[in-house]
Amino acid sequence: MRIGVTYDLRDDYRAMGYSEEETAEFDAEVTIAGLCDALTALGYQPDRIGNVRALVQRLAAGDRWPCVFNYCEGLKGLSREAQAPALLEIYDIPYVFSDPLTMALTLDKGMCKRVIRDHGIPTADFAVIYRLEDAGTVNLPYPLFLKPIAEGSGKGIDKNNKITNAAELKGTAADLLTRFNQPVLVETFLPGREFTVGITGTGDDAEVLGVSEIVPLAGYHGDGYGLVNKEDWHGRLDIVGAPPEDAKKAGDVALAAWRALRCLDGGRIDIRYDANGIPNFIEVNPLAGLRPEYSDMCFIAAREGITYHQLIGKIMASFRKRYPALKGE
């Protein structure tokens, strides 16, 4: 079966003049090549489309696909991850991963946490700063943790995100508002251990792939799993299999959040313990990194004895179950 593949290639955007930080969420060529190799091994015929603008051009030219592996993050806007799936829905083309509603909801960390909280799933108390003046209305106990409301890959998280007083709150909020031109999420700081949970499947069929613990080392940068720690973790952190009891606790919360947010096919959820050892939802990545031997999802799969091709196979099996009419293709 022919399958289109949408994606954002980091080198393409860097060639346009975008910075390292601006392109941090986008993919290396090795990721897209590995993904297409896996799809080929599974019996598909990948057709590399590229980013959302390339998708628009291909659709306008009359190109169509039986299905699309949508791995497109988008570049602009608080709903950028919803752009490619929305286009595909307009043309009635089935696609892998979550729909536009879930993509837009989960990218906005404040809106996402409201849904999680309404479902009774533990998550840190929070506020949202839209303008610098809003910093004076935050009524949460210190310490607090600040981050951009709609970024991934740890962007905006460095040494100044954990704050202990009103002056630091205002200073960090001003910096993030200016740098990212979007609201700032303010959360009660969670002082406990941090985990990331890989999930495959949809709804009742969703299951925990595995759970990693993020263990800070002497070189850990700041107080969160931010961009510096993610891109060069050597000497900064260890990524290890979570002990069984912790894996069960973190996995249960992550799976509940996955289903509450109606995420599809595969992704990753971050969990952190509060002061009482209760696992709290931090955020979800419905387009989790899939770079072989590099991304958290791939680390989890490898530790569980699942090859890269088998991981993509699990994601595709969930997709195909949602579209039974494609079985004959």
C-alpha positions as CSV (number, residue, x, y, z in Angstrom):
1,M,0.0,0.0,0.0
2,R,1.2,3.5,-0.8
3,I,1.5,5.7,2.2
4,G,2.3,9.4,2.3
5,V,4.7,10.6,5.0
6,T,4.4,14.2,6.3
7,Y,7.2,15.6,8.5
8,D,9.2,18.7,9.3
9,L,12.9,18.3,8.5
10,R,15.2,20.4,10.7
11,D,17.7,21.0,8.0
12,D,15.1,22.5,5.8
13,Y,14.2,25.2,8.4
14,R,17.8,25.9,9.3
15,A,18.5,26.6,5.7
16,M,15.7,29.2,5.8
17,G,17.5,30.9,8.7
18,Y,15.6,29.6,11.7
19,S,17.7,29.1,14.8
20,E,18.7,25.9,16.6
21,E,16.1,26.5,19.4
22,E,13.4,27.4,16.9
23,T,14.0,24.1,15.0
24,A,14.5,21.9,18.1
25,E,11.2,20.0,17.7
26,F,11.9,19.1,14.1
27,D,13.4,15.9,12.7
28,A,16.8,14.8,11.5
29,E,17.1,13.1,8.1
30,V,18.0,9.9,10.0
31,T,14.6,9.9,11.6
32,I,12.6,10.2,8.4
33,A,14.9,7.7,6.6
34,G,14.5,5.2,9.5
35,L,10.7,5.7,9.6
36,C,10.4,5.1,5.8
37,D,12.7,2.0,6.1
38,A,10.4,0.6,8.8
39,L,7.3,1.3,6.8
40,T,8.9,-0.4,3.7
41,A,9.7,-3.5,5.9
42,L,6.1,-3.6,7.0
43,G,5.0,-3.8,3.4
44,Y,4.1,-0.1,2.7
45,Q,5.4,2.1,-0.1
46,P,6.4,5.4,1.5
47,D,6.0,8.6,-0.5
48,R,7.8,11.4,1.3
49,I,5.6,14.6,1.3
50,G,7.3,16.9,3.7
51,N,5.9,19.7,5.7
52,V,2.4,21.2,5.8
53,R,3.1,23.6,2.9
54,A,4.4,20.7,0.8
55,L,1.2,18.8,1.7
56,V,-0.9,21.8,0.5
57,Q,1.0,21.8,-2.8
58,R,0.7,18.1,-3.3
59,L,-3.1,18.1,-2.6
60,A,-3.7,21.1,-4.8
61,A,-1.8,19.3,-7.6
62,G,-4.2,16.4,-7.3
63,D,-2.1,13.9,-5.4
64,R,-3.9,11.5,-3.1
65,W,-2.8,8.6,-0.8
66,P,-4.7,5.6,0.7
67,C,-3.3,6.8,4.0
68,V,-0.7,9.1,5.5
69,F,1.8,8.7,8.3
70,N,1.4,12.2,9.8
71,Y,4.5,13.2,11.6
72,C,4.2,16.9,10.9
73,E,4.7,19.2,13.9
74,G,4.0,22.5,12.1
75,L,5.9,25.8,12.4
76,K,3.5,28.6,13.4
77,G,0.7,29.0,15.9
78,L,-0.7,27.4,19.0
79,S,-2.6,24.9,16.9
80,R,0.2,24.1,14.6
81,E,0.2,20.3,15.2
82,A,-3.5,20.2,14.1
83,Q,-2.8,21.7,10.7
84,A,-1.7,18.6,8.8
85,P,-4.4,16.3,10.2
86,A,-7.1,18.9,9.5
87,L,-6.0,19.2,5.9
88,L,-6.1,15.4,5.6
89,E,-9.6,15.2,7.0
90,I,-10.8,17.8,4.5
91,Y,-9.7,15.4,1.7
92,D,-10.9,12.3,3.6
93,I,-7.5,10.8,3.8
94,P,-6.9,8.5,6.8
95,Y,-3.8,9.3,8.8
96,V,-1.7,7.9,11.7
97,F,-1.8,9.6,15.1
98,S,-4.2,11.9,16.8
99,D,-6.9,14.1,15.3
100,P,-6.9,17.9,15.1
101,L,-8.9,18.4,18.3
102,T,-6.5,16.4,20.4
103,M,-3.4,17.8,18.7
104,A,-4.5,21.4,19.4
105,L,-5.7,20.6,22.9
106,T,-2.5,18.9,24.0
107,L,-0.2,21.5,22.5
108,D,-1.7,24.1,24.8
109,K,-0.5,22.8,28.2
110,G,-2.9,25.0,30.2
111,M,-6.0,23.8,28.3
112,C,-4.8,20.2,28.4
113,K,-4.3,20.3,32.2
114,R,-7.9,21.6,32.6
115,V,-9.2,18.5,30.8
116,I,-6.9,16.3,32.9
117,R,-8.0,17.9,36.1
118,D,-11.7,17.6,35.2
119,H,-11.1,13.8,34.8
120,G,-9.7,13.6,38.3
121,I,-6.2,12.8,37.2
122,P,-3.5,14.3,39.4
123,T,-1.7,17.3,38.0
124,A,0.1,20.3,39.6
125,D,-2.0,23.4,40.4
126,F,-1.4,26.0,37.8
127,A,-2.1,29.5,36.4
128,V,-1.5,31.0,33.0
129,I,0.2,34.3,32.4
130,Y,-1.0,36.0,29.2
131,R,0.5,39.4,29.9
132,L,3.2,40.4,32.3
133,E,0.6,42.1,34.4
134,D,-0.9,38.7,35.1
135,A,2.2,37.7,37.1
136,G,0.9,39.8,40.0
137,T,-2.4,37.8,40.1
138,V,-0.7,34.4,40.5
139,N,-1.8,32.9,43.8
140,L,0.2,29.7,44.2
141,P,2.7,28.8,46.9
142,Y,6.4,28.9,46.0
143,P,8.4,27.3,44.6
144,L,6.8,27.5,41.2
145,F,7.9,26.3,37.7
146,L,7.4,28.4,34.6
147,K,7.5,27.3,30.9
148,P,6.0,28.3,27.5
149,I,2.5,27.0,27.2
150,A,2.9,25.5,23.7
151,E,6.4,24.3,23.1
152,G,8.0,20.8,23.0
153,S,11.4,19.2,23.2
154,G,12.1,21.1,26.4
155,K,12.2,24.5,24.7
156,G,12.3,27.4,27.1
157,I,13.4,25.2,30.1
158,D,16.8,26.0,31.4
159,K,18.2,27.3,34.8
160,N,15.6,30.0,35.5
161,N,12.3,28.1,35.4
162,K,12.1,27.2,39.1
163,I,11.4,30.4,41.0
164,T,11.1,31.2,44.7
165,N,9.7,34.7,44.9
166,A,7.7,37.4,43.1
167,A,10.7,39.1,41.6
168,E,11.9,35.9,40.0
169,L,8.4,35.1,38.8
170,K,8.1,38.4,37.0
171,G,11.6,38.2,35.5
172,T,11.2,34.7,34.2
173,A,7.7,35.4,32.9
174,A,9.0,38.5,31.0
175,D,11.8,36.5,29.4
176,L,9.5,33.7,28.3
177,L,6.8,36.0,27.0
178,T,9.3,37.9,24.9
179,R,11.3,34.9,23.6
180,F,8.3,32.7,22.7
181,N,5.5,35.2,22.1
182,Q,2.9,33.0,23.8
183,P,1.4,32.6,27.2
184,V,3.4,31.2,30.1
185,L,2.3,28.2,32.2
186,V,2.9,28.6,36.0
187,E,2.8,25.4,38.0
188,T,3.4,24.3,41.6
189,F,6.8,22.8,41.5
190,L,6.8,19.0,41.7
191,P,10.0,18.0,43.7
192,G,9.8,14.3,43.1
193,R,11.2,11.8,40.6
194,E,10.4,12.1,36.9
195,F,9.3,9.5,34.5
196,T,8.3,9.2,30.8
197,V,5.8,6.7,29.7
198,G,5.6,5.2,26.2
199,I,2.1,4.2,25.1
200,T,0.8,2.5,22.0
201,G,-2.7,1.9,20.9
202,T,-6.1,3.7,21.1
203,G,-8.8,3.8,23.7
204,D,-9.4,0.5,25.5
205,D,-6.7,-1.1,23.4
206,A,-4.1,1.4,24.5
207,E,-1.3,-0.1,26.6
208,V,1.9,1.0,28.3
209,L,4.9,0.2,26.2
210,G,7.3,0.9,29.0
211,V,8.4,3.5,31.6
212,S,11.7,5.3,31.8
213,E,13.0,7.2,34.8
214,I,14.9,10.4,34.2
215,V,17.7,10.4,36.8
216,P,19.6,13.7,37.1
217,L,23.4,13.6,37.4
218,A,25.9,16.1,38.5
219,G,25.8,18.0,35.2
220,Y,22.0,18.3,35.1
221,H,21.0,21.7,33.7
222,G,18.4,23.5,35.7
223,D,15.4,21.8,37.4
224,G,13.6,20.2,34.5
225,Y,14.0,17.9,31.6
226,G,14.8,20.8,29.2
227,L,16.3,21.3,25.8
228,V,20.0,21.2,27.0
229,N,19.4,18.0,28.9
230,K,17.5,16.4,26.1
231,E,20.0,17.2,23.3
232,D,23.2,16.3,25.2
233,W,22.3,14.1,28.1
234,H,25.8,12.5,28.6
235,G,26.9,13.4,32.1
236,R,23.7,15.3,32.7
237,L,21.2,12.4,33.3
238,D,20.6,8.7,33.1
239,I,17.5,7.2,31.4
240,V,16.8,3.9,33.1
241,G,14.0,1.5,33.4
242,A,11.6,2.5,36.2
243,P,11.4,0.0,39.1
244,P,8.2,-2.1,38.8
245,E,6.2,-0.4,41.5
246,D,7.0,3.1,40.1
247,A,6.4,1.9,36.5
248,K,2.9,0.7,37.5
249,K,2.0,3.9,39.3
250,A,3.3,6.2,36.6
251,G,1.9,4.0,33.9
252,D,-1.6,4.0,35.4
253,V,-1.8,7.8,35.5
254,A,-0.3,8.1,32.0
255,L,-2.8,5.6,30.5
256,A,-5.7,7.4,32.2
257,A,-4.5,10.7,30.7
258,W,-4.0,9.1,27.2
259,R,-7.6,7.9,27.2
260,A,-9.0,11.1,28.7
261,L,-7.4,13.1,25.9
262,R,-8.4,10.6,23.2
263,C,-4.9,10.2,21.9
264,L,-4.4,7.7,19.1
265,D,-1.9,5.1,18.0
266,G,1.2,6.0,20.0
267,G,3.0,8.7,22.0
268,R,4.5,9.6,25.3
269,I,3.4,11.1,28.6
270,D,5.6,12.7,31.2
271,I,4.9,12.1,34.9
272,R,6.5,13.6,38.0
273,Y,6.0,12.8,41.7
274,D,4.8,15.5,44.0
275,A,6.1,15.9,47.6
276,N,3.9,13.0,48.8
277,G,5.1,10.6,46.1
278,I,1.9,10.8,44.1
279,P,2.5,10.6,40.3
280,N,1.3,13.8,38.6
281,F,0.6,14.3,34.9
282,I,3.0,16.9,33.4
283,E,2.3,16.8,29.7
284,V,1.6,14.5,26.7
285,N,3.4,14.2,23.4
286,P,1.0,12.7,20.8
287,L,3.8,13.1,18.2
288,A,6.6,11.5,20.2
289,G,10.2,11.5,18.9
290,L,11.0,8.4,16.8
291,R,14.6,8.9,16.0
292,P,16.3,5.4,16.2
293,E,18.6,5.0,19.2
294,Y,18.0,8.6,20.3
295,S,14.4,9.3,21.3
296,D,12.8,8.4,24.6
297,M,10.1,6.3,22.9
298,C,12.8,4.3,21.1
299,F,14.8,3.8,24.3
300,I,11.7,2.4,26.0
301,A,11.0,0.0,23.1
302,A,14.6,-1.2,22.9
303,R,14.7,-1.9,26.7
304,E,11.4,-3.9,26.4
305,G,13.0,-6.0,23.6
306,I,11.0,-4.3,20.8
307,T,12.9,-3.4,17.6
308,Y,12.4,-0.1,15.8
309,H,10.5,-1.9,13.0
310,Q,8.3,-3.6,15.6
311,L,7.5,-0.3,17.3
312,I,6.4,1.3,14.1
313,G,4.4,-1.9,13.5
314,K,2.6,-1.5,16.8
315,I,1.7,2.1,15.8
316,M,0.5,1.0,12.4
317,A,-1.5,-1.9,13.8
318,S,-3.5,0.6,16.0
319,F,-4.0,2.8,12.9
320,R,-5.2,-0.1,10.8
321,K,-7.6,-1.3,13.4
322,R,-9.2,2.2,13.3
323,Y,-9.6,1.9,9.5
324,P,-10.7,-1.7,8.8
325,A,-11.7,-0.8,5.3
326,L,-8.0,-0.4,4.5
327,K,-7.4,-4.1,5.2
328,G,-8.0,-5.0,1.6
329,E,-5.5,-2.4,0.2
